[in-house]
Amino acid sequence: MKLAEFLHTLVDFSEEELEDILSHFERKEVSKNEILVEQGKICRNLYFVEKGIARNYYLNSDGKEITQLFFGEGRFMSSLESFFQESPSTYYLEILEDSVILSITKEQLDLLFDRYHKMERLGRLLATEMLTKVVHKINAIQFQSARERYDFMLSEYPDITYRVPLGLIASYLGMSQETLSRIRKKKL
């Protein structure tokens, strides 16, 4: 999904506003396995996924990668606490397949917030969406069975099993790869 289309679905920007907003984003083609943000470094950009898929993850005390969220086409992604608070990131942000992303710095985003009242509305809507995703993830891990978590993931990311290694999906779902394989086998 193109950024212009996405923005129009949330806020009714004029063509002039939209043109100016888009001019502040930089388009990049990024390769599979590229790390955009490293744990412990400050995240300087907010990204929009035009094509591709990415994830954020952290390393637990055993050094094992734990996937928190996936970001597919038509989604913004970042290490949000790092980006907005200019503090070291808790997460890595990794591209999982060759992708096209658009990026904007915090300074440019703040300039747009100051310039356009509608941008503040957009920011609130995006923050609400991200918070809702994190709450759903926490609730799923706390209250849902492994099968329910898998079904919910498929409703959020219908083609994820074709695009992302099963080990990363298992990590996201908070289960072993063996448990994920059993669930998938029963589903077929």
C-alpha positions as CSV (number, residue, x, y, z in Angstrom):
1,M,0.0,0.0,0.0
2,K,1.3,3.5,-0.9
3,L,1.7,6.0,1.9
4,A,-0.6,8.5,0.3
5,E,-3.4,6.0,0.2
6,F,-2.8,5.0,3.8
7,L,-2.9,8.6,5.0
8,H,-6.1,9.3,3.1
9,T,-7.8,6.3,4.9
10,L,-7.2,8.0,8.2
11,V,-7.3,11.7,7.7
12,D,-8.7,13.9,4.9
13,F,-5.6,15.8,3.8
14,S,-5.8,18.2,1.0
15,E,-3.7,17.4,-2.1
16,E,-1.3,20.3,-1.2
17,E,-0.9,19.1,2.4
18,L,-0.4,15.5,1.3
19,E,2.3,16.5,-1.2
20,D,4.2,18.5,1.4
21,I,3.9,15.6,4.0
22,L,5.1,13.0,1.5
23,S,8.1,15.2,0.5
24,H,9.5,14.8,4.1
25,F,9.7,11.0,3.7
26,E,12.7,9.2,2.1
27,R,12.1,6.1,0.0
28,K,14.5,3.2,0.5
29,E,14.8,-0.3,-0.9
30,V,16.2,-2.5,1.8
31,S,17.4,-6.1,1.7
32,K,16.3,-9.1,3.6
33,N,17.9,-9.5,7.0
34,E,18.9,-5.8,7.2
35,I,18.8,-4.4,10.7
36,L,17.3,-0.9,10.8
37,V,17.5,-0.4,14.6
38,E,19.8,-2.1,17.0
39,Q,19.0,-2.8,20.6
40,G,20.7,-0.2,22.8
41,K,20.9,2.4,20.0
42,I,18.6,5.4,19.5
43,C,16.0,4.9,16.8
44,R,16.1,8.0,14.6
45,N,13.4,7.2,12.1
46,L,9.7,6.2,11.8
47,Y,9.2,3.8,8.9
48,F,6.3,3.0,6.7
49,V,6.3,-0.4,5.0
50,E,5.2,0.1,1.4
51,K,6.3,-3.4,0.3
52,G,7.7,-6.3,2.4
53,I,7.6,-7.4,6.0
54,A,9.6,-6.7,9.1
55,R,9.7,-7.5,12.8
56,N,10.9,-6.1,16.1
57,Y,12.5,-8.4,18.6
58,Y,14.6,-8.4,21.7
59,L,17.2,-10.8,23.1
60,N,16.1,-12.5,26.4
61,S,18.6,-13.3,29.2
62,D,19.6,-16.5,27.4
63,G,20.4,-14.6,24.2
64,K,17.3,-16.0,22.5
65,E,15.4,-13.8,20.0
66,I,11.9,-13.0,21.0
67,T,9.7,-11.5,18.3
68,Q,7.3,-8.9,19.7
69,L,5.5,-7.7,16.5
70,F,5.4,-8.1,12.7
71,F,5.0,-5.1,10.4
72,G,3.6,-5.8,6.9
73,E,2.5,-3.6,4.0
74,G,0.6,-0.5,4.9
75,R,2.0,-0.3,8.5
76,F,4.2,2.2,10.3
77,M,7.0,0.7,12.4
78,S,9.7,1.8,14.7
79,S,11.1,1.3,18.1
80,L,8.5,3.7,19.4
81,E,9.8,4.4,22.9
82,S,13.3,5.0,21.5
83,F,12.0,7.2,18.6
84,F,9.7,9.5,20.6
85,Q,11.8,9.6,23.8
86,E,15.2,9.6,22.1
87,S,16.3,6.8,24.4
88,P,18.2,3.6,23.7
89,S,16.0,1.0,22.0
90,T,14.9,-2.1,23.8
91,Y,14.4,-3.8,20.4
92,Y,16.0,-4.7,17.1
93,L,14.0,-3.8,14.0
94,E,14.8,-6.3,11.2
95,I,13.6,-6.5,7.6
96,L,12.5,-10.1,6.8
97,E,12.3,-9.9,3.0
98,D,13.5,-7.5,0.4
99,S,11.3,-4.4,1.1
100,V,10.5,-0.9,0.1
101,I,10.1,1.5,3.1
102,L,9.6,5.2,3.6
103,S,11.3,6.9,6.5
104,I,11.0,10.2,8.3
105,T,13.1,11.6,11.2
106,K,11.6,12.8,14.4
107,E,12.6,16.4,13.6
108,Q,10.7,16.2,10.3
109,L,7.7,14.6,11.9
110,D,7.6,17.3,14.6
111,L,7.8,19.9,11.9
112,L,4.8,18.4,10.3
113,F,2.9,18.1,13.6
114,D,3.5,21.9,14.1
115,R,2.6,22.7,10.5
116,Y,-0.6,20.7,10.2
117,H,-3.2,20.2,12.9
118,K,-4.4,17.1,11.0
119,M,-1.0,15.5,11.5
120,E,-1.7,15.5,15.3
121,R,-4.9,13.6,14.6
122,L,-3.0,11.2,12.5
123,G,-0.4,10.7,15.2
124,R,-3.1,10.0,17.8
125,L,-4.8,7.5,15.5
126,L,-1.5,5.7,14.8
127,A,-0.5,5.7,18.5
128,T,-3.9,4.2,19.4
129,E,-3.5,1.5,16.7
130,M,0.0,0.6,18.0
131,L,-1.2,0.5,21.6
132,T,-4.1,-1.7,20.7
133,K,-1.8,-4.1,18.9
134,V,0.5,-4.4,21.9
135,V,-2.5,-4.9,24.3
136,H,-4.0,-7.6,22.0
137,K,-0.6,-9.3,22.0
138,I,-0.3,-9.2,25.8
139,N,-3.9,-10.4,26.3
140,A,-3.4,-13.2,23.8
141,I,-0.3,-14.5,25.6
142,Q,-2.0,-14.2,29.0
143,F,-5.5,-15.4,28.2
144,Q,-5.6,-17.5,25.0
145,S,-4.6,-21.0,24.3
146,A,-1.8,-21.7,21.8
147,R,-4.4,-22.5,19.2
148,E,-6.3,-19.3,19.7
149,R,-3.1,-17.2,19.5
150,Y,-2.3,-18.9,16.2
151,D,-5.8,-18.2,14.8
152,F,-5.6,-14.6,15.9
153,M,-2.2,-14.2,14.3
154,L,-3.6,-15.5,11.0
155,S,-6.5,-13.1,11.2
156,E,-3.9,-10.2,11.6
157,Y,-1.4,-11.5,9.1
158,P,-3.1,-13.9,6.7
159,D,-0.1,-14.8,4.5
160,I,2.6,-14.7,7.3
161,T,3.2,-18.5,7.2
162,Y,4.4,-18.1,3.6
163,R,6.7,-15.2,4.3
164,V,8.2,-15.6,7.7
165,P,10.2,-18.6,9.1
166,L,8.3,-20.8,11.5
167,G,10.8,-20.2,14.3
168,L,10.1,-16.5,14.2
169,I,6.3,-17.1,14.2
170,A,6.7,-19.5,17.2
171,S,8.7,-16.8,19.0
172,Y,6.0,-14.2,18.3
173,L,3.3,-16.6,19.6
174,G,5.2,-17.5,22.8
175,M,5.5,-21.2,22.0
176,S,8.0,-23.8,20.9
177,Q,8.4,-24.5,17.2
178,E,7.2,-28.1,18.0
179,T,3.9,-26.8,19.4
180,L,3.4,-24.5,16.4
181,S,4.0,-27.5,14.1
182,R,1.4,-29.6,16.0
183,I,-1.1,-26.8,15.7
184,R,-0.5,-26.3,12.0
185,K,-0.8,-30.0,11.4
186,K,-4.2,-30.2,13.1
187,K,-5.4,-27.2,11.0
188,L,-4.6,-28.9,7.7
